Amino acid sequence: DAKTTQPTSMDCAEGRAANLPCNHSTISGNEYVYWYRQIHSQGPQYIIHGLKNNETNEMASLIITEDRKSSTLILPHATLRDTAVYYCIVRTYGQNFVFGPGTRLSVLP
Amino acid sequence: GAGVSQTPSNKVTEKGKYVELRCDPISGHTALYWYRQSLGQGPEFLIYFQGTGAADDSGLPNDRFFAVRPEGSVSTLKIQRTERGDSAVYLCASSLKGGSTYNEQFFGPGTRLTVL
């Protein structure tokens, strides 16, 4: 079973920041938070991951709360091409990825 | 560069038939993964290869499913006596090495299997 809970769906206006929440209240100390997304009819695509510090790359930012029980993926300026299902996954060394149903993000013009 | 490729992109078969799905990972990637994705669900892990050997096949649903990677690159997922419930998108992913903390998996586009 997935160790995370995410809203089923979200809308975001084009050009605005998309903030996707994820709860992982049972996360253990050696588990990382990963985010993948899946655009329609494509395979999932890696976005970002982190342990406890906030992370940023060219695609997104990952904000992890101090207690690590939740995190937020931020797409700073959402475009129509960001419409996808976003998966939040917690995983440690040697574990396989367990995908939940994710959040379906719709970026609206 | 070339990403993960999967063939065929679509496969329609009849119940009871045998099917093979092929995955070509990114060159140099030692780890290869198979997932199955049903409509509206996230990918479900099936099997993980490190090199030629199956390091973890705990996700295979039953003994009708089998996968090989004889030379440590291309992999084939084999399904015997297909059932309608096997209909799904079968995804393949590869990573530079498996089991590490940093383990970005690159996914192929999938093979859509339909069992009539």
Chai-1 contact restraints between the chains, C-beta under 6 A:
chainA,res_idxA,chainB,res_idxB,connection_type,confidence,min_distance_angstrom,max_distance_angstrom,comment,restraint_id
A,Q42,B,P109,contact,1.0,0.0,6.0,A-B,restraint_1
A,G43,B,L91,contact,1.0,0.0,6.0,A-B,restraint_2
A,G43,B,F107,contact,1.0,0.0,6.0,A-B,restraint_3
A,G43,B,G108,contact,1.0,0.0,6.0,A-B,restraint_4
A,G43,B,P109,contact,1.0,0.0,6.0,A-B,restraint_5
A,G43,B,G110,contact,1.0,0.0,6.0,A-B,restraint_6
A,P44,B,F107,contact,1.0,0.0,6.0,A-B,restraint_7
A,Y46,B,E104,contact,1.0,0.0,6.0,A-B,restraint_8
A,Y87,B,G42,contact,1.0,0.0,6.0,A-B,restraint_9
A,Y93,B,T101,contact,1.0,0.0,6.0,A-B,restraint_10
A,G94,B,G99,contact,1.0,0.0,6.0,A-B,restraint_11
A,N96,B,F45,contact,1.0,0.0,6.0,A-B,restraint_12
A,F99,B,G42,contact,1.0,0.0,6.0,A-B,restraint_13
A,F99,B,P43,contact,1.0,0.0,6.0,A-B,restraint_14
A,G100,B,G42,contact,1.0,0.0,6.0,A-B,restraint_15
A,P101,B,Q41,contact,1.0,0.0,6.0,A-B,restraint_16
A,P101,B,G42,contact,1.0,0.0,6.0,A-B,restraint_17
A,G102,B,G42,contact,1.0,0.0,6.0,A-B,restraint_18
